[in-house]
Amino acid sequence: QVQLVESGGGLVQAGGSLRLSCAASGRIVRPYAMGWFRQAPGKEREFVATSTYYAESVKGRFTISRDNAKNTVYLQMNSLKPGDTAVYYCAFRYGDPSTDAYDYWGQGTQVTVSS
């Protein structure tokens, strides 16, 4: 069992920045990977980033990083746009990074970008 605790969501103006954090605890066995997804109102959940891949919509603006000692993954979001407004989810999987198949999910944190 792995528990994911997310933080850092909130309201930000267009062009601003926000940093999300996701701390994993429990049965953390290497190799493992963590990634970020998001779901906008009325839309399906979509992949955002993992250690080896970024969605085209966020390339050049979002950066994922990882602190292995803390079992924590971060998502630095710059140049935010209203279209980035969504609930952001952290995900964990055993094995290699993936854009879809994950074993555990966080509760989600709201990111709202105003114009």
N, C-alpha and C positions, 0 to 999 in steps of 0.2 A: 504494500500500500504506500502510495506517495501522496502527500498533501502539498498543494501549491497555494501560496499566499501572495496575492498581488497588491500593489499599491502604486500611487503616483497619478492616477487618473484625476480629471477635473475639467474645468472650463478654461479655455485659452483663446485668445484672439487670433484671427488668421495671420499667418506669418510668424507666429510665436513658436515656442518649443515646449516640450513636455518630456519627462523621462519616467517610464514605467519600470517597475521592479517586480520580479517574481522569484520568491524564495521557495525552494523545494525541501521537503523533509520526509523522513520515513525510510523506505527501502531504496536508498540511492546506490545503485550498483552500476559501475562502469562496464562497458560503454553505455552512455545514455545521451539523449539529446533533448533540448527544449526549443520550443518555437512559439511564435505569436500568431494569433488569428484575430479577426474582428468581424462583427456583425452589425450592420447599420439597420435602422428601422425599416421593416418591410423587405429586407434583403436576406439572402442566405449568407451563412458564415463563409468567410474567405480567408485564405492563407495570406499572411503578411511577411513573416521572416523567420528564418532559422539560421544556423551558423554558416551554412553553405549556399543559401539562396534567398533572394528577396523578390517579392512580387514587383512586377514592372511599375505598378502605380506608386510605389514608395521608394524605388531605387534613387539614390542620390539625396534623399531626404531623411530616411530612417537608418539607424545603425544599431545592430544587435551586438551585445557584448556579454561576457560571462566571467563570473568569479567562482572558480571551482572550489576554493576554500570555504566559501559561504553557500555553495550550491544555489547560486542566484544568477539569474539572467536579467539583463536590462534591455530596454528598447528606448533609444534616444530618438525622439521625433522632432525634427526641425522643419521649418517652412510649412507649418501645418495649414491645411486648407479645410474649408467647411465640409468637403467631401470625405475628410478623414473622420468625421464624427461617427462614432460607433462604440459598441461595447467591445473592449479588447480582452481576449482570453489568452492566458498562458497555458501551454500544454507540455507534457512530459512523455517521453517514450524510451524504452530500453532499446539500445542498438544505435543504428545510424540515423542521421537527420532525415526528416521526411516532410513533405508538404501536405500530408493528409492523415496518415495513420499514427495516432497517438494513444497512449494507454490511460493517461490521466489529464484532467482539465481543471483549471482554476475556476473561481466563481465569476470572473469577469469584472472589469473596471470600466466605468463610463468615461469616455473622452468626448468632449463637446468643443467644437471649434466654431466660434462666432465670426461673422464678417463685420 
